[in-house]
Amino acid sequence: MTQRQPRPRAFDELLTEGASVPTEGWDFSWFEGRATEARPSWGYATTVAGRLGAVDGPVLDVQSGGGEVLDFALSRASRRPPLVVATEGWPPNVRKAGELLRPRGVTVVASAEDAPLPFADGSFALVTSRHPVRPHWREIARVLRPGGTYLAQHVGPASAYEVVEYFLGPQPAQRRQARHPDRERRDAEAAGLEIVELRAERLRMEFFDIAAVVHFLRKVIWMVPGFTVEAYRPRLRELHERIEAEGPFVAHSSRHLVEARRPHAQRA
């Protein structure tokens, strides 16, 4: 009888790899060949680059991560705005964003994601954000100058919930719909902003090995709060065996593009 050859990437080896990859910043290049996610049709970073080249006034990027998206947009903007500031709350990302963005003249400010924005009223002509944990609409409206614009890509409702519910089980409707664009429209308008555009898309994701799942859950920590390899090892093994037998684990991300404007004069 021919002895079965060991698999080239065993379960424990993949777990170790997924658990050891650094999680700082929003650079997802490590996933190349390990996982895929379709991109929204609007091309957020390129859209921001166009706005940076046209804006007449200071710019703020909120919850900038490691600064990768803002760096990309600035590298492709036709001109640099007179002042660009970025906020970030997680210390490793603050350091990474500073190293990446300072050469472009960007000021990086450490500011917790749930804290008031540390800027005066009406400071910015453009506020941008890619995947904020949650948008603080009243703070956004406050720091925008009259006529200023908020342009952002938000995570939508039940994003990647195939992954979430695999580990946590069925989630209540309130949590699944927490990021619904209709709710965000109402919250933005309640803060005094006018919605200029709101577009939503649902996009296919595929995970080709269990290391990619582990790294994803370590990087996007709010998906499965408190996730560790040790706590979820049995479910990780089951999913590893499923991927080995059936192919990629498929999920769907949810994204929406938001453009909102602070009116020149508040309505009576």
Residue, then its C-alpha position, 0 to 999 in steps of 0.5 A: m500500500t502506498q503511504r499517503q503523503p502529508r499535506p504541504r500545509a498542515f492545520d497547525e502550520l497554517l494556524t501558526e502563520g495566521a496568528s503571527v502575521p502583523t496586523e498593523g495598518w490597512d495593508f491587505s497585501w498579505f492576503e494575495g493568493r490566500a483570500t480575495e474580495a471584490r472591490p466596489s465599482w466606485g473605486y474609493a481611493t481613486t475618487v478621493a484622489g480626484r477630490l484632493g486635487a480639486v478641494d480648496g481648503p484643509v482636509l481631514d482623514v478620520q480613522s486613517g488606519g496605517g495611512e495607506v489609503l490616504d497615501f495612495a490618494l495623495s500620490r495620485a492627486s493632481r495637487r496637494p491640498p494646503l493642509v492635510v490632517a489624519t486621525e487614528g486611535w490605535p497606537p501601532n497604527v498611529r506610528k505606522a501612519g506617521e511614518l508613511l504620511r509625514p513625508r507627504g506633509v500630513t499631520v497625524v493626530a492620535s485620537a480615539e475613535d469614540a472621542p470628539l474630534p480634536f479640532a475647532d468648528g468649521s476647520f475642514a473643507l473635506v473630511t474623508s474616511r474609509h471604513p470607520v468603526r462608526p461615523h460620528w455624524r455630529e462631530i463630522a458636521r461640526v468640523l466641516r466648514p459650511g459647504g464642506t463635504y464628507l466623502a467616505q466608504h463605510v462597511g455596510p450591514a451584515s458584512a462578512y457575516e458568513v464568517v461571523e455567524y460560523f463562529l458566533g452562531p446566528q446574530p440578532a436582526q438588530r446587530r445584522q442591520a446596525r450599519h444599514p445605509d438608510r439608518e446612516r442617512r437618517d443619522a447624518e441628516a439629524a446631525g444637519l448634513e445633506i446626503v448628496e450620494l449614497r450607493a451600496e454594493r454587496l461583494r464576494m469574498e473567498f478564503f482559500d486557507i484557514a491562515a487567511v481566516v485567522h489573520f482576517l479575524r485578528k485584523v478586523i477585531w470587531m467581527v468576532p470580539g475576543f477572537t483567539v486561536e486557542a478559544y476557537r481551535p475546534r471550529l477552526r479545525e472544522l473550517h480547515e477541513r471544510i476548505e480542504a474538502e470543498g474549496p474556498f469559504v465564501a462570504h460577502s462584504s457590504r460597502h456603501l459610498v457616502e457623500a454628505r455636505r454641510p449646508h451653507a446655512q442651517r435651516a430654520 
